[in-house]
Amino acid sequence: MPKKKGSYSYVYFMIPLAVAVIPILFAKEILAEEDECVQENNLKMAEFYLSDRTLDTSLAESSISGGSSLTSSFDDLSVDETCYDEVSLTQLCHLLGPVQEMDGGHVTTAIDEARLPPNLEFSTVIELPVGYYRTRKAFLSNSSSFWKESILKRALNYEDIETSGWKHHLGDVIGETNLPRNVKDKDFIGATRETSYRMPAGRLVASSMAYEQCTISEYNDDFFVIKMVTKTPHVPFGSKFIAHTQIVVVRDGNNKCLMICSVEAEFPNGPPLGMSGQIKKGMKKGTIEMFQKIGAHIISCATSYGC
């Protein structure tokens, strides 16, 4: 498990992805109207995020480079399962897919941290009770609806979701554990998919669309990396910045994996006068909250009804 050295510290939580995926901007600082049960879970996450607990973890006795970071463990956050009825939770669990035999056992060779990409400006590390290959298929396979139906729609409450699937001649085997003989993992690098969705309204911001392009930048038996570029032209100052999100999922053995999520803002025409600091602050808060929602949702799916 990753270890932050020097100026880096991790805060335990657990967490979502990432998903995930997923980038959301300073407008997310204004929370959407949600039902009482969801608000209670969000409060738990917020209280944990603001807590002062820290704990160092390690990945091959090395450090993960990048900006300021938090660490979360799936033992640190409980989600109120009464928010989900038994039928819907079982359905969401099944979308996660079956346990993969390849995910059992220990990781015998330490993963060289130098192989991992550097984090973006703001990051969080999430420990998931789900195996690497199972997570990879749930996140990436065109045959899996987990990311769209379970993460985007259920965990993040997005609507009007449209996705292109992977724009790649091998798109239908991305994420699968058994590949055709002539296909290599590296063949998937550079594959892209486009997704659009409507984010919920906040108290001061109307419901608005987001447009995301996701690219696979690393794909192997130890970790995979997806990078997302998201535009939200209809939120305040949305035309002034682009959100860059990176999700790194690392194999950890024994049906566990680590999800390293990070985000930063790009100002294509320069930062708006007097607003760049507020935009970055809001982006940090909104995306960390989003990653935590994703992680908490994955945990709930993975630990319920024997999934």
C-alpha positions in Angstrom: 0.0 0.0 0.0 1.3 3.5 -0.9 3.4 5.4 1.5 3.7 9.2 1.4 7.1 10.5 2.4 8.3 14.0 3.2 5.5 16.5 2.7 2.8 14.0 1.9 0.4 12.7 4.4 -2.6 10.4 4.0 -5.9 10.4 5.8 -7.8 7.2 6.2 -11.3 7.0 5.0 -12.4 4.6 2.3 -13.0 6.0 -0.7 -14.9 6.5 -6.7 -13.0 5.6 -8.4 -12.8 6.2 -10.6 -14.3 7.0 -11.1 -13.8 7.1 -11.1 -14.2 8.7 -13.0 -14.5 11.2 -12.7 -13.9 14.8 -12.7 -16.2 17.3 -11.1 -15.6 20.9 -10.8 -15.9 23.7 -8.5 -19.7 23.8 -9.1 -19.9 20.5 -7.2 -19.0 22.4 -4.1 -22.6 23.5 -4.0 -24.3 20.2 -3.2 -27.3 18.9 -4.9 -30.6 18.5 -3.1 -30.6 14.9 -2.0 -32.9 12.7 0.1 -32.3 12.5 3.8 -30.6 9.1 3.7 -28.1 10.1 1.1 -27.4 13.4 3.0 -26.6 11.4 6.1 -24.0 9.3 4.3 -22.5 12.4 2.7 -22.2 13.9 6.2 -20.3 10.9 7.4 -17.9 11.3 4.5 -17.5 15.0 5.1 -16.9 14.5 8.8 -14.2 11.9 8.0 -12.6 14.2 5.4 -12.4 17.0 8.0 -11.0 14.7 10.7 -7.4 14.9 11.7 -6.5 11.2 11.6 -3.4 10.4 9.6 -1.7 7.1 8.8 1.2 6.2 6.6 0.8 3.2 4.2 3.4 1.7 1.9 3.6 0.4 -1.7 6.9 -1.4 -2.2 8.3 0.8 0.5 8.2 3.8 -1.9 6.3 7.0 -2.2 3.6 8.1 -4.7 4.6 11.4 -6.3 2.2 14.2 -6.9 0.3 16.9 -5.1 -1.5 17.0 -1.7 -3.1 13.7 -0.9 -5.4 11.7 1.4 -5.6 8.0 2.0 -8.8 6.0 2.8 -9.4 2.5 4.0 -12.5 0.5 3.6 -12.6 -0.1 7.3 -12.9 3.6 8.0 -16.3 4.4 6.4 -19.5 2.6 6.8 -22.4 3.4 4.5 -25.9 3.2 5.7 -27.2 0.2 3.7 -30.8 1.2 4.5 -30.3 3.8 1.7 -30.6 0.8 -0.7 -33.5 -1.6 -0.8 -32.4 -5.3 -1.0 -33.4 -5.8 -4.6 -31.6 -2.8 -5.9 -28.4 -3.4 -3.9 -28.3 -7.0 -5.1 -28.7 -5.8 -8.7 -25.8 -3.3 -8.2 -23.7 -6.0 -6.6 -24.2 -8.2 -9.6 -23.2 -5.4 -11.9 -19.8 -5.5 -10.2 -19.4 -8.9 -11.7 -18.2 -12.2 -10.1 -15.0 -12.6 -8.1 -12.1 -13.4 -10.4 -9.9 -16.4 -9.5 -6.8 -14.5 -10.6 -7.4 -12.0 -7.8 -6.8 -14.5 -5.0 -3.4 -14.9 -3.3 -0.7 -12.5 -2.4 1.2 -10.2 -4.7 4.6 -11.9 -4.8 6.5 -9.2 -6.6 6.5 -5.7 -5.3 5.2 -3.2 -7.8 7.8 -0.6 -8.6 6.3 2.8 -7.7 8.4 4.4 -10.4 6.2 2.8 -13.0 3.1 4.6 -11.7 2.3 8.0 -13.2 2.7 11.1 -10.9 -0.5 12.3 -9.2 -2.2 15.5 -10.4 -2.4 18.5 -8.0 -5.0 17.0 -5.5 -5.2 13.3 -4.8 -6.7 10.6 -2.6 -5.7 7.0 -2.2 -8.6 4.5 -1.7 -8.3 0.9 -0.5 -11.0 -1.3 -2.1 -12.1 -4.7 -1.0 -12.4 -5.8 -4.6 -9.8 -7.6 -6.7 -7.8 -5.9 -9.4 -9.1 -7.9 -12.4 -12.7 -7.7 -11.1 -12.4 -3.9 -10.8 -10.7 -3.6 -14.2 -13.5 -5.4 -15.9 -16.2 -3.5 -14.0 -14.6 -0.2 -14.9 -13.5 -0.8 -18.5 -15.4 -3.6 -20.2 -17.9 -2.6 -22.8 -20.0 -5.6 -21.6 -20.2 -4.2 -18.1 -22.7 -1.5 -17.2 -21.3 -1.0 -13.7 -19.6 2.3 -14.4 -22.7 3.8 -16.1 -25.5 2.3 -14.1 -23.9 1.9 -10.6 -21.3 4.7 -10.4 -22.6 7.5 -12.6 -26.3 7.0 -12.1 -26.6 5.6 -8.6 -23.6 6.8 -6.7 -23.3 10.2 -8.3 -26.9 10.8 -9.2 -26.2 11.8 -12.8 -28.9 11.8 -15.4 -29.1 11.8 -19.2 -26.0 9.6 -19.4 -24.6 8.8 -22.9 -21.4 6.9 -23.6 -19.7 5.9 -26.9 -18.0 2.8 -25.6 -14.3 2.4 -26.5 -13.4 3.9 -29.8 -10.9 1.2 -30.6 -10.8 -1.8 -33.0 -10.3 -4.0 -29.9 -12.8 -2.2 -27.7 -14.9 -5.2 -27.1 -12.1 -7.1 -25.3 -10.8 -4.2 -23.2 -11.1 -5.2 -19.5 -11.6 -8.9 -20.2 -9.4 -11.4 -18.4 -9.0 -13.8 -21.3 -7.7 -12.1 -24.5 -7.4 -13.5 -28.0 -4.0 -15.0 -28.6 -2.8 -12.2 -30.9 -3.9 -9.4 -28.5 -1.5 -7.8 -26.0 -2.3 -5.5 -23.1 -0.3 -2.7 -24.6 -2.7 -2.7 -27.6 -5.3 -1.0 -25.5 -3.2 2.1 -24.6 -4.6 5.2 -26.3 -8.2 3.9 -26.5 -10.8 6.6 -25.8 -14.4 6.8 -25.0 -16.7 9.8 -24.7 -19.4 10.3 -22.0 -21.8 13.0 -21.3 -24.1 13.4 -18.3 -26.3 15.9 -16.5 -25.1 16.8 -13.0 -27.7 17.5 -10.4 -28.7 21.0 -9.5 -27.3 22.8 -6.5 -28.9 25.5 -4.4 -27.4 28.3 -6.6 -26.5 26.4 -9.7 -28.9 24.8 -12.2 -28.6 21.2 -13.4 -25.9 21.2 -16.1 -24.2 18.9 -18.6 -20.7 17.7 -18.5 -18.7 16.3 -21.4 -15.9 13.9 -20.7 -13.3 12.1 -22.8 -11.6 9.2 -21.1 -8.3 7.7 -22.4 -6.5 4.5 -21.3 -2.8 5.5 -20.7 -1.5 2.4 -19.0 -2.9 -1.2 -19.0 -1.1 -4.2 -17.6 -1.4 -7.0 -15.0 -0.2 -4.7 -12.2 -2.1 -1.5 -12.7 -4.2 0.4 -15.2 -4.6 4.2 -15.7 -7.4 6.2 -17.1 -7.2 9.9 -17.7 -10.3 12.0 -18.1 -10.7 15.5 -19.6 -14.0 17.1 -18.6 -15.7 20.3 -19.8 -18.7 21.9 -18.1 -19.4 24.9 -20.3 -22.7 25.8 -18.5 -21.5 26.1 -14.9 -20.1 29.5 -13.6 -16.7 30.2 -15.3 -17.1 26.7 -17.0 -15.7 28.1 -20.2 -12.6 29.2 -18.5 -11.2 25.9 -17.3 -11.0 22.2 -18.0 -10.9 19.5 -15.3 -8.2 16.8 -15.6 -8.8 13.6 -13.6 -6.6 10.6 -13.3 -7.6 7.2 -11.8 -4.8 4.6 -11.2 -6.0 1.2 -10.0 -3.2 -1.0 -8.5 -3.3 -4.7 -7.9 -2.9 -5.5 -4.1 -3.6 -9.2 -3.9 -6.1 -11.1 -1.8 -9.1 -9.6 -3.6 -8.0 -6.1 -2.9 -6.8 -3.2 -4.9 -5.8 0.5 -4.5 -7.5 3.3 -6.3 -5.4 6.5 -6.6 -7.5 9.4 -7.8 -6.2 12.8 -8.6 -7.4 16.0 -10.2 -6.2 19.4 -11.4 -7.5 22.4 -13.3 -6.3 23.7 -16.6 -7.0 27.3 -17.7 -6.5 27.2 -21.5 -6.5 31.0 -21.8 -5.0 31.7 -18.5 -6.7 31.8 -15.1 -9.6 34.2 -14.7 -8.5 37.2 -12.7 -9.0 36.6 -8.9 -10.9 33.4 -9.5 -8.3 30.6 -10.1 -7.8 30.0 -6.4 -11.5 29.6 -5.7 -11.9 27.3 -8.7 -9.1 25.1 -7.6 -10.4 25.0 -4.0 -13.8 24.1 -5.1 -12.5 21.5 -7.5 -10.5 19.9 -4.8 -13.5 19.7 -2.4 -15.9 18.6 -5.1 -13.8 15.9 -6.6 -12.5 14.4 -3.3 -16.2 14.2 -2.2 -17.0 12.5 -5.6 -14.2 10.0 -5.2 -15.3 9.2 -1.7 -18.9 8.6 -3.0 -17.5 6.3 -5.6 -15.4 4.3 -3.1 -18.2 4.1 -0.6 -20.6 2.8 -3.2 -18.1 0.2 -4.4 -17.6 -1.0 -0.9 -21.3 -1.3 -0.3 -21.7 -3.3 -3.5 -18.7 -5.6 -2.7 -19.5 -6.3 0.9 -23.3 -6.9 0.6 -25.1 -10.1 -0.1 -22.0 -12.1 -0.5 -20.8 -10.3 -3.6 
